[in-house]
Amino acid sequence: MKSILLQPTVLNSEFPDTADASRASRAALPKRSSLTRRDFLKTTALTSGGLVIGFTLPMGNKMANAQQPPKANTAPNAFLRIAKDGAVTVQVKHLEFGQGVMTSLPMLVAEELDCDWTKIRAELAPANPAYAHVNFGMQMTGGSSSVNNSWMQMRTVGATARAMLVSAAAKQWKVTPEQCRTENGFVIGPAKQRAPFGALAEAANKLPVPDIVMLKDAKNFKIIGKPTRRVDAPAKVNGTAQFGIDITAKTVPNLHVAVIKRPPAFGATVKKFNADKVNGIPGVTHVVQIANGVAVVAKTFWAAKTGCDALVVEWNMEDASKASTVDMRQSYRELAAKPGLPSERVSNGDALKAAAKTVNAEFEVPYLAHAPMEPLNCTVRFSQDGDKPGCEIWSGTQFQTVDQGAAARVAGLKPEQVKINTMIAGGGFGRRANLASDYIVEAVEIAKQAKVPVKTIWTREDDIKGGYYRSMFVHRVSVGLDSADKIAGWNHTIVGQSIMIGSPFEGFAVKNGIDSTSTEGVTDTPYEIPNMNVTLHTTKTGVPVLWWRSVGHTHTAFVMESMMDDLAKAAGKDPVEFRRGYLAKQPRVLNVLNTAAEKSGWGSALPAGRARGVAVHESFGSVCAHVAEVSVEKGQIKVHRVTSAFDCGLAVNPLTIKAQVESAVVFGLSAALYGNITLKDGVVEQSNFHDYPVLRMGEMPTISVHIMETGAALPTGVGEPGTPPIAPAVANAVFALTGKRLRTMPFNLDEAAKAV
Amino acid sequence: MIRFTVNGERLETDISPTTPLLWFLRDNLSMTGTKFGCGMALCGACTVLVNGEPVRACSMPISAMAGKRVVTIEEIGKTPVGKKVQDAWIAEDVVQCGYCQSGQIMSATALLTKNKAPTDTEIDAAMSGNICRCGTYNRVRAAIKTAAASGSAASAPATKAARKAKASS
């Protein structure tokens, strides 16, 4: 392989953000990885004679204010092990919770390693600074960034191992490495010698780590870009996959289970409790008070749950939230009528005064629970090894670094004394990236007091009522059209709670009082809109809020794309045509919009009683458009078909990418049609799937996903960008069909009729 | 003393008769393939077969199991239909987070055991008790059709996605 040296770059500044990355042109030359030799740590303790490749990355300090990263554990700092039998085990540094990283990250490694794909094994990496997100400098999964930030890192791991295996073979055969090639798990020499990787691993491990490795040109990819079935699937179809909730006494002897009696309203605290009726329940072993309630610890879940039901707790309600949705709606709408704090996108608003027409609209979205299928849980065991105390945690978490720090504080230990085993998680959608590490911290509190290993399990009721919701938001928008029906000015006020203000990430995401996660999708709209004035009222309610699959885009795309549809109507134009007029400088967005329109048969006749609606939105560096085809039957919206076009840059695993877009559509439809957490006098009114319904099999539209073939050099976000445009696509289709404009989620045709 | 079989093994237990079957399986037998999702028979994650019928184990007291045959995800692959369903699940790349899939597979196996070629409406009726927050429903449907179409375990996957994927897995 002839090397062509490019400008050396620092790995973790190579992709400043996913949006920039997505605009980068296709690389024409092989990439030289810039990791230096000192970045690599070879660890031999793990294997008996295999090859282990690991490295520490220079820590990105973009979130340096968040918290001090813990010192490196003594755990093996390895990304890759090649065993003598040829098994290739990849440590996956991101949480697997459905998005497919246990397949896509190993694909990056395997591509450069040239190994036999069937020999790939994937394991989730424990908490360790070595597994920090390349861009964020802490170990986490979020922002649809797992593949993007791992793109060079994981390929470099594979290429480095490959180079060492080749060197080992060359040495053995007394030829030069340049005379050798690799194929499907073998090094092949000039005289057609063949050595399997497994047989070379031990010798390779004794060689120095190369300073420079070559990465493949995209045109030579054999694995990246090929639809590849998930490596985690077999264990998930036969019941052997072990989720966090599946930790048993086999893994943690003497394991107990805890269920917590939680406050009836956010902010309420325990005044006193009476456990008289609990203590006689067979299996119950402890009743312990923690910061957020009282935990019943037992030998089994059912005993703990029965005990929890029998527990009588008296609560201090003085500081409890008294929030009611009805009152909040009123106050949010009043606030929306007045300009808020100016965002980075401001104008004086004068453009509207001269407008020929003005379109005014108010939008409202409710609190939403994440409701992942696996209820939150966390197993904690304290240990004492001589004079060394420790704490071991098993949990499906998106936020290992934050959780490790939080657990250490509660445990009275140093972060490096807390070991976190990352378990595969049954969904998360943002809930398992908790800034307060709520479900980790409480489990540590319980195990510390009970002095036995404890698995704390949330009931579904705990989950639905437990907060950390997508915030309720109200938007008020006024848009002026000039005499030629072109947008002349756009005034936009947003009202809702902030995720970031008051969190350790405030410095990172909040500028001049504006939390960018409240305004994203509006202030950075790809539409060329003149005189745009965006302001924000950040409210405080006592109800904890959090990111929820696609964060601010969950509501901003609904508002922007509903408005564009309304404006098309006001301008007397077709909705697709109208949007095109504002995308002249956005070829990527335009292509996605056009593809969705074309593939859906936009403009062609539909059976009576059906209509189409379109929406397109850019988020997480990717662009997604949906065309929804709907009918209204007995007052109910039925979505028959969704046609999607998706540009996620270089598509690493098209099979998973399509699955993620399908998934994002279903997730967004559940919110659009049903999702609604409401409060009355501080009490959450929903509790389980009967009053917090989600989409079921019989309500599924057919979904066809078209992945754009762009020749892009880098992958961009996949997990989230499909969610934002589905609600507006459906709302716009319903408008086309009925003339009723749905501006409140979840959609309610009767309410919309009143508004018209 | 309650006597019944789990995956062909005879058991007897004297635990509290109101204990749900789910927690007996998970906590007493350490059989964790059957999942807890809602505790109210609303989501189907805990579906097992009791005398061949799909049952939500989270809401089924252990006392009701006396004399019954319980089959769980750990064993379903040993039945011809269960094996076909699991193979089809792999072929169609159904799973995402995977947490609901034990229940989905148990419901699908119960359906296909009784009905060798279910219509879409019949699939909807049999599967609507199983929630998937990842939204794998369309692939679940495709896999049920693939399993129904496979006369033997070795037959080819039915959909385009599965055929494409075959090349690289």
Interface residues (C-beta under 8 A of the other chain):
Chain A: E96 F97 G98 Q99 G100 W117 I223 K226 P227 T228 R229 R230 D232 A233 P234 A235 K236 V237 N238 G239 T240 A241 Q242 F243 I245 D246 T248 A249 K250 V257 P282 K299 T300 F301 W302 A371 P372 M373 E374 P375 I424 A425 G426 G427 G428 F429 I457 T459 R460 E461 L655 T656 K658 A659 Q660 E662 S663 A664 V665 V666 F667 S670 N688 F689 H690 V694 L695 R696 M697 G698 M700 T702 I703
Chain B: S16 T19 P20 W23 R26 D27 N28 S30 M31 T32 G33 T34 K35 F36 G37 C38 G39 M40 L42 C43 A45 T72 I73 E74 G77 Q86 W89 I90 D93 V94 V95 Q96 C97 G98 Y99 C100 Q101 S102 I105 I123 D124 A125 M127 S128 N130 I131 C132 R133 C134 G135 T136 Y137 N138 R139 V140 R141 A161 K164 A165 A167 S168 S169
